[in-house]
Amino acid sequence: MIVSQTEFRGALLDGARERPIGLVDEKGRAAGRRFDVYRNNVAVSLTEALSQGFPTIAKLIGEENFNAVAGIFLRQSPPASPLMMHYGAGFPEFLEGFAPLQHLGYLADVARLELALRRSYHAADATPIAPDALGEIDPMQLGNVVMTFAPAVELLHSPWPLHAIWAYNMQGGPKPQAVAQDVLITRAEFDPMPYALPAGGLAAMTALTAGNPLGEAAAIGANSAPDFDLGALLALLLQGNAITSISITP
């Protein structure tokens, strides 16, 4: 009896299912306990991959709860690639719709932050501009500067104190306050780091990454938040080696 891939995969990812009827080894013996061991090893490996990919989520809900949630997720979302560094791309949306965790509304955005950190880590290398490159531009031309950014740069919008939640759990930072925080991720060297964007920073960065000149982006940031601090944003970008080239529009 031939066992279909769909049947095999369904039983492999769901410990509550019976072993597929007709599943035998190369000698024709019933898979039996050997299948159970393999099924357990797969579940453990996928759970570990999720735990390593989402350490802040694991810390926020506790190891036991995380393992239980991961068990449900992996049955619904088996790996689409053999590269485990990509596993869990749908985890934020899963958390968003997972009823038992609805009281922790920030979990999905924290998972998005952790995915963005992973993407930044694996992004291609890029050579940043010199630290004094902007300072050498004629101040009258500064507003016409157009920037390009490293592939490792990531932007996230959140209504939650996203950076503070991450920093509190992963770096021993201060207790989060009830304020929205947008996040910029840069990779100055080997490991990416998230930073809370200043007010208006996301609007300005969105404009800059779309190719708008610095002056227009600054105006967009100021319209978004009257206290927008362009200098603080540029400092974050230079500190994170985020800018890879600059040019001046006519």
Secondary structure, DSSP 8 states (H G I E B T S, - for coil): ----HHHHHHHHH-TTS---TT-B-TTS-B-HHHHHHHHHHHHHHHHHHHHHH-HHHHHHH-HHHHHHHHHHHHHHS--SSS-GGGTTTTHHHHHHH-GGGTT-TTHHHHHHHHHHHHHHHHS-------TTTGGGS-GGGGGGEEEEE-TT-EEE--SS-HHHHHHHHHS------S----EEEE-SSSS-EEEE--TTHHHHHHHHHTT--HHHHHHHHHHH-TT--HHHHHHHHHHTT-EEEEEE--
